[in-house]
């Protein structure tokens, strides 16, 4: 395959999911259009309910992402310092959120001007990779971005043996790229790592956590919009009156002058003789009668919202207290943790899925720093914070009991409490920890 053919294939792969990414982004931002509306209703409502959205998709993503926190690595003492220097303690969370939302996110590893590892988190909207069907190794990758001020599209083609920079003299270009620079790749592998969120072995793209939620969220927003419309028009008790005369007032133009008819007479309109803000309704007529219509019962909408929220909780594994469904009796701490068990299990599965990618990032960082072959770097393991929501006191109590029983060494016990390798070394240097035989 020539370089032009490879470039064309990667650009096509980069462009293919962009429409799906835009749709997922609208749901994540709570800006999706209302669904389940008839054409007549859409015409009548216009954009009146454009902001009526319960942003469950963002909650589903962030509830998982906040449980994906990397606390350290084993196998290389200096790796965590490079991790912090590249702000990956912050940006790794961005990579997780994008992978959970879009299905994919990317990390590029290279060297800065001092020869140190330089790691950047990249969006799936700008980066795509090509994998070997047999070994499933990344054989090529591309990053494309636009300079709208200069009307230029930039691209970088990553290959195991070289890295090529290209430009095209238009914004949003898919063809017409010209190579402007090429350097050799001493790593021998493509320095682009894909964080893929998927339950399948095969597939070109990852799966979004909110794909299954989209129709349910549409139904929830429709029920909420219907409830708001009903509340506006028939939610308040409406009053009626008979046997009273309506009053008239002239119709005024934009300048405040009376509008005249063909005969030169002011155009009049009838109005309610009892203004809406009056606390009492008074009429001199003995035939006047007043009354009030019953307000609409909104309990049907509440039942609809509860049914839909039940389906949302089943699909997303979000517990009831995450989506605002509470019982009369507050749940205990143990009950809340039990309710989060399924969400915790899903987060642990994502830790396993993303952990392999982060370990590959770590190998590339070591290879850049030490000039080693990344394929020959072993024993790098990523450490995650506990996905369960236990308090610090509960976690410390459990670890201390295991340590006192001699089942855990001190260093491992400190790691279970969330301390990094560097922090453990500082703790042991400052206060020698007694090892239990």
JOUR-V635133 format. One record per residue. RES is the residue in three letters. OMEGA is omega in whole degrees, 0 to 359 (none if undefined). Layout:
res = {RES/RES}
omega = {OMEGA/OMEGA}
//
This chain:
res = {UNK/UNK/UNK/UNK/UNK/UNK/UNK/UNK/UNK/UNK/UNK/UNK/UNK/UNK/UNK/UNK/UNK/UNK/UNK/UNK/UNK/UNK/UNK/UNK/UNK/UNK/UNK/UNK/UNK/UNK/UNK/UNK/UNK/UNK/UNK/UNK/UNK/UNK/UNK/UNK/UNK/UNK/UNK/UNK/UNK/UNK/UNK/UNK/UNK/UNK/UNK/UNK/UNK/UNK/UNK/UNK/UNK/UNK/UNK/UNK/UNK/UNK/UNK/UNK/UNK/UNK/UNK/UNK/UNK/UNK/UNK/UNK/UNK/UNK/UNK/UNK/UNK/UNK/UNK/UNK/UNK/UNK/UNK/UNK/UNK/UNK/UNK/UNK/UNK/UNK/UNK/UNK/UNK/UNK/UNK/UNK/UNK/UNK/UNK/UNK/UNK/UNK/UNK/UNK/UNK/UNK/UNK/UNK/UNK/UNK/UNK/UNK/UNK/UNK/UNK/UNK/UNK/UNK/UNK/UNK/UNK/UNK/UNK/UNK/UNK/UNK/UNK/UNK/UNK/UNK/UNK/UNK/UNK/UNK/UNK/UNK/UNK/UNK/UNK/UNK/UNK/UNK/UNK/UNK/UNK/UNK/UNK/UNK/UNK/UNK/UNK/UNK/UNK/UNK/UNK/UNK/UNK/UNK/UNK/UNK/UNK/UNK/UNK/UNK/UNK/UNK/UNK/UNK/UNK/UNK/UNK/UNK/UNK/UNK/UNK/UNK/UNK/UNK/UNK/UNK/UNK/UNK/UNK/UNK/UNK/UNK/UNK/UNK/UNK/UNK/UNK/UNK/UNK/UNK/UNK/UNK/UNK/UNK/UNK/UNK/UNK/UNK/UNK/UNK/UNK/UNK/UNK/UNK/UNK/UNK/UNK/UNK/UNK/UNK/UNK/UNK/UNK/UNK/UNK/UNK/UNK/UNK/UNK/UNK/UNK/UNK/UNK/UNK/UNK/UNK/UNK/UNK/UNK/UNK/UNK/UNK/UNK/UNK/UNK/UNK/UNK/UNK/UNK/UNK/UNK/UNK/UNK/UNK/UNK/UNK/UNK/UNK/UNK/UNK/UNK/UNK/UNK/UNK/UNK/UNK/UNK/UNK/UNK/UNK/UNK/UNK/UNK/UNK/UNK/UNK/UNK/UNK/UNK/UNK/UNK/UNK/UNK/UNK/UNK/UNK/UNK/UNK/UNK/UNK/UNK/UNK/UNK/UNK/UNK/UNK/UNK/UNK/UNK/UNK/UNK/UNK/UNK/UNK/UNK/UNK/UNK/UNK/UNK/UNK/UNK/UNK/UNK/UNK/UNK/UNK/UNK/UNK/UNK/UNK/UNK/UNK/UNK/UNK/UNK/UNK/UNK/UNK/UNK/UNK/UNK/UNK/UNK/UNK/UNK/UNK/UNK/UNK/UNK/UNK/UNK/UNK/UNK/UNK/UNK/UNK/UNK/UNK/UNK/UNK/UNK/UNK/UNK/UNK/UNK/UNK/UNK/UNK/UNK/UNK/UNK/UNK/UNK/UNK/UNK/UNK/UNK/UNK/UNK/UNK/UNK/UNK/UNK/UNK/UNK/UNK/UNK/UNK/UNK/UNK/UNK/UNK/UNK/UNK/UNK/UNK/UNK/UNK/UNK/UNK/UNK/UNK/UNK/UNK/UNK/UNK/UNK/UNK/UNK/UNK/UNK/UNK/UNK/UNK/UNK/UNK/UNK/UNK/UNK/UNK/UNK/UNK/UNK/UNK/UNK/UNK/UNK/UNK/UNK/UNK/UNK/UNK/UNK/UNK/UNK/UNK/UNK/UNK/UNK/UNK/UNK/UNK/UNK/UNK/UNK/UNK/UNK/UNK/UNK/UNK/UNK/UNK/UNK}
omega = {179/181/179/178/178/179/179/180/181/178/177/178/178/184/189/184/187/179/178/178/179/179/178/179/178/178/180/179/182/183/179/179/177/178/178/177/175/178/180/179/179/179/182/184/183/179/186/181/179/180/179/181/172/192/175/180/178/179/181/180/184/179/175/185/182/177/181/183/180/182/179/178/170/178/179/186/184/185/184/177/176/178/180/182/178/179/181/173/177/188/176/176/176/178/179/181/180/178/178/181/187/183/182/164/190/176/179/181/177/181/175/185/176/181/179/178/176/186/179/175/186/180/175/177/182/186/174/180/175/183/177/182/182/183/183/175/178/182/178/179/178/169/182/176/188/171/186/179/181/178/182/171/179/176/175/180/181/175/181/185/182/177/187/175/183/175/173/187/173/179/180/183/172/176/176/179/180/178/179/179/179/178/179/180/183/181/181/177/177/185/179/183/182/169/185/178/183/175/184/175/181/179/182/184/177/182/177/177/184/182/180/182/187/180/179/177/175/180/178/180/178/179/179/179/178/180/179/178/179/179/182/189/183/178/176/175/180/183/175/180/175/176/177/181/177/176/181/174/182/174/183/176/184/180/180/179/179/176/183/176/183/180/180/179/179/175/183/174/181/180/179/180/180/181/184/185/182/182/181/177/186/176/179/183/178/180/183/176/180/179/183/176/178/176/179/177/183/183/178/178/178/178/178/180/180/178/181/177/176/177/178/179/180/183/187/187/175/178/186/184/175/184/173/176/184/175/180/179/180/181/177/180/179/179/178/179/177/179/181/185/181/177/178/179/178/178/178/176/178/175/178/182/181/183/180/179/180/175/174/174/180/178/178/178/179/180/178/183/187/182/182/176/182/180/182/179/182/172/173/180/179/178/180/169/180/181/179/181/174/180/179/181/179/180/180/181/180/182/180/179/177/180/180/178/179/181/181/170/186/183/180/179/177/176/177/179/174/180/178/179/179/179/178/179/179/179/181/179/182/181/180/183/180/176/178/181/none}
//
